[in-house]
Amino acid sequence: MLLELQQIIVHPGQQMLLKDISWQQLENILEEMGERRAARISYSNGWLEIMVPLAEHEKDKEIVGDLVKILLAILDVDFEPFGSTTLKNERMRQAVEPDTSFYIQNQGAVIGKNRIDLNIDPPPDLAIEIDITSRTRFDNYAILGIPELWRYQKQGLEIFLLQDGQYVKSPFSPNFPNIPIVELVNEYVPQCLTIGRSQAMRNFRSWMQENLQ
């Protein structure tokens, strides 16, 4: 007897791994799951992982994403945010959903698009993963050609740059040269938990305006 997808329950903070999933089955599962869902997926050569993040994961995702948006706005840099949209390439048999993602250098190529197909579209310039309840799938991102990947854990932010098909840890972000991104994120994300998100964001904006303008 085959199980229907709606019969399967994955609790927050847990993952489910399915094997021998064809590309068409992946497409069917994504369609059945819909756009408005808490679950995230990663797919590689027939292996499909479905993950449901905890509430603290979602909170950190929003905070880090907002910090990036504020920074880009203050720098007057054009960008297109794509959130946790599914990044997939059928030819490479890879798919992954970052916690949030941004087109910066390549923003002009995706203006007006609601979905990304990496068979024809460039990859995001920056993808961000919050590694509280799940493990960042470096291989997926590397195969799909994401040039810059941030991983935020309880210990703080790490920046990884794609070099010769492998991610190498970096102290800086090419998307934000001469800006201490790691130190800033590690300061203002915890601030949101101590003095409140609104005040922390105002503090961050003030720091940026004082130091970059």
C-alpha positions as CSV (number, residue, x, y, z in Angstrom):
1,M,0.0,0.0,0.0
2,L,1.4,3.4,-1.0
3,L,1.2,6.3,1.5
4,E,-0.1,9.7,0.4
5,L,2.1,12.6,1.3
6,Q,-0.6,14.2,3.5
7,Q,-0.4,11.0,5.7
8,I,3.2,11.7,6.6
9,I,3.8,14.0,9.6
10,V,7.2,15.6,10.2
11,H,7.4,17.5,13.5
12,P,9.3,20.7,13.9
13,G,13.0,20.1,14.4
14,Q,12.9,16.7,12.6
15,Q,13.8,15.4,9.2
16,M,12.5,12.7,6.9
17,L,14.7,11.0,4.3
18,L,13.2,9.3,1.2
19,K,15.2,7.3,-1.4
20,D,14.8,6.5,-5.1
21,I,12.7,9.6,-5.7
22,S,12.6,10.4,-9.4
23,W,12.6,14.0,-10.7
24,Q,9.0,13.8,-11.7
25,Q,8.1,12.5,-8.2
26,L,10.0,15.4,-6.7
27,E,8.0,17.8,-8.9
28,N,4.8,16.2,-7.8
29,I,5.8,16.3,-4.1
30,L,6.7,20.0,-4.4
31,E,3.4,20.8,-6.1
32,E,1.4,18.8,-3.4
33,M,3.3,20.5,-0.6
34,G,2.5,23.9,-2.1
35,E,4.2,27.3,-1.8
36,R,2.9,28.2,1.7
37,R,4.5,25.6,3.9
38,A,6.9,25.4,6.8
39,A,8.8,22.4,5.5
40,R,12.1,22.7,3.5
41,I,13.5,20.2,1.1
42,S,16.9,19.2,-0.3
43,Y,17.2,16.7,-3.2
44,S,20.3,15.0,-4.6
45,N,20.4,12.2,-7.1
46,G,17.2,10.4,-5.9
47,W,17.5,11.2,-2.2
48,L,14.9,13.6,-0.9
49,E,15.1,15.1,2.6
50,I,12.1,17.0,4.1
51,M,12.8,19.1,7.1
52,V,10.6,21.2,9.4
53,P,12.4,23.9,11.3
54,L,11.8,25.1,14.8
55,A,10.4,28.5,15.6
56,E,13.8,29.8,16.7
57,H,15.2,28.8,13.3
58,E,12.5,30.9,11.5
59,K,13.1,33.9,13.8
60,D,16.9,33.9,13.1
61,K,16.2,33.5,9.4
62,E,14.1,36.6,9.4
63,I,16.6,38.6,11.4
64,V,19.6,37.8,9.3
65,G,17.6,38.4,6.1
66,D,16.5,41.8,7.4
67,L,20.0,42.8,8.3
68,V,21.1,42.0,4.7
69,K,18.2,44.0,3.3
70,I,19.0,47.0,5.5
71,L,22.7,46.8,4.4
72,L,21.9,46.6,0.7
73,A,19.4,49.5,1.0
74,I,21.9,51.7,2.8
75,L,24.6,50.9,0.2
76,D,22.1,51.7,-2.5
77,V,22.6,48.4,-4.2
78,D,19.9,46.9,-6.4
79,F,18.8,43.4,-5.4
80,E,16.1,40.9,-5.7
81,P,15.2,38.8,-2.6
82,F,14.0,35.3,-3.3
83,G,13.5,33.9,0.3
84,S,13.4,30.1,0.5
85,T,12.5,29.6,-3.2
86,T,13.3,26.1,-4.5
87,L,16.6,26.2,-6.4
88,K,16.6,23.2,-8.8
89,N,18.4,21.9,-11.9
90,E,16.9,18.8,-13.5
91,R,20.0,18.1,-15.6
92,M,22.2,18.0,-12.4
93,R,19.4,16.2,-10.4
94,Q,19.8,18.7,-7.6
95,A,17.4,20.9,-5.6
96,V,17.6,22.8,-2.4
97,E,15.7,25.4,-0.5
98,P,17.8,27.9,1.4
99,D,16.4,29.8,4.3
100,T,16.8,33.0,2.3
101,S,18.6,34.0,-0.9
102,F,19.5,37.2,-2.8
103,Y,20.3,38.1,-6.3
104,I,22.7,41.1,-6.3
105,Q,25.1,41.1,-9.2
106,N,22.6,39.0,-11.2
107,Q,19.5,40.8,-10.0
108,G,18.7,42.1,-13.5
109,A,18.3,38.6,-14.8
110,V,15.5,37.7,-12.5
111,I,13.4,40.8,-12.2
112,G,9.7,39.9,-12.5
113,K,10.3,36.2,-12.0
114,N,8.4,34.2,-9.4
115,R,10.2,31.0,-9.8
116,I,13.8,30.1,-10.5
117,D,15.0,27.4,-12.9
118,L,18.7,26.9,-12.7
119,N,18.6,25.2,-16.1
120,I,18.2,28.7,-17.6
121,D,18.5,31.2,-14.7
122,P,21.8,32.2,-12.9
123,P,22.1,31.0,-9.3
124,P,21.6,33.5,-6.5
125,D,24.6,35.5,-5.6
126,L,24.0,34.8,-1.9
127,A,22.3,32.0,-0.1
128,I,21.8,31.9,3.7
129,E,21.2,28.8,5.9
130,I,20.3,28.9,9.6
131,D,21.8,25.7,11.0
132,I,19.9,25.2,14.2
133,T,17.8,22.2,13.4
134,S,19.3,20.9,10.2
135,R,22.7,20.5,8.5
136,T,23.6,22.7,5.6
137,R,23.8,20.7,2.4
138,F,27.1,22.1,1.0
139,D,27.2,19.6,-1.9
140,N,23.8,20.7,-3.2
141,Y,24.8,24.3,-3.2
142,A,28.2,23.6,-4.7
143,I,26.8,21.5,-7.6
144,L,24.2,24.2,-8.3
145,G,27.0,26.9,-8.4
146,I,25.9,29.2,-5.6
147,P,29.0,31.5,-5.3
148,E,28.5,32.6,-1.7
149,L,26.9,30.7,1.2
150,W,26.4,32.0,4.7
151,R,25.8,29.5,7.6
152,Y,24.4,30.9,10.8
153,Q,24.7,28.7,13.9
154,K,24.4,29.3,17.6
155,Q,28.2,29.9,17.6
156,G,27.7,32.7,15.0
157,L,28.0,33.4,11.3
158,E,30.4,31.7,8.8
159,I,30.9,32.7,5.2
160,F,31.8,30.2,2.5
161,L,32.9,31.0,-1.0
162,L,32.8,28.6,-3.9
163,Q,36.3,27.9,-5.3
164,D,37.0,25.1,-7.8
165,G,33.7,23.3,-7.0
166,Q,34.4,23.4,-3.2
167,Y,33.4,25.8,-0.4
168,V,36.2,27.6,1.4
169,K,35.6,29.5,4.6
170,S,36.3,33.2,4.3
171,P,36.5,36.0,6.8
172,F,34.8,38.5,4.4
173,S,32.0,38.7,1.9
174,P,32.7,39.7,-1.8
175,N,29.1,41.0,-1.9
176,F,30.0,43.4,0.9
177,P,33.7,44.3,0.5
178,N,35.3,46.2,3.4
179,I,32.4,45.6,5.7
180,P,32.8,43.4,8.9
181,I,29.8,41.2,8.1
182,V,30.6,38.4,10.5
183,E,31.1,40.7,13.5
184,L,28.0,42.7,12.6
185,V,25.7,39.7,12.3
186,N,27.2,38.2,15.5
187,E,26.5,41.4,17.4
188,Y,23.0,42.4,16.2
189,V,21.3,39.0,16.0
190,P,21.8,38.3,19.7
191,Q,20.8,42.0,20.4
192,C,17.3,41.1,19.0
193,L,16.9,38.6,21.8
194,T,18.0,41.0,24.5
195,I,16.7,44.5,23.7
196,G,14.1,43.5,21.1
197,R,14.2,43.3,17.3
198,S,13.0,46.8,16.6
199,Q,15.7,48.5,18.7
200,A,18.4,46.2,17.5
201,M,17.5,47.0,13.9
202,R,17.6,50.7,14.6
203,N,21.0,50.3,16.3
204,F,22.3,48.4,13.2
205,R,20.9,51.0,10.8
206,S,22.6,53.7,12.9
207,W,25.9,51.9,12.9
208,M,25.8,51.5,9.1
209,Q,24.9,55.2,8.5
210,E,27.6,56.4,10.8
211,N,30.3,54.1,9.4
212,L,29.5,53.9,5.7
213,Q,28.2,57.3,4.8
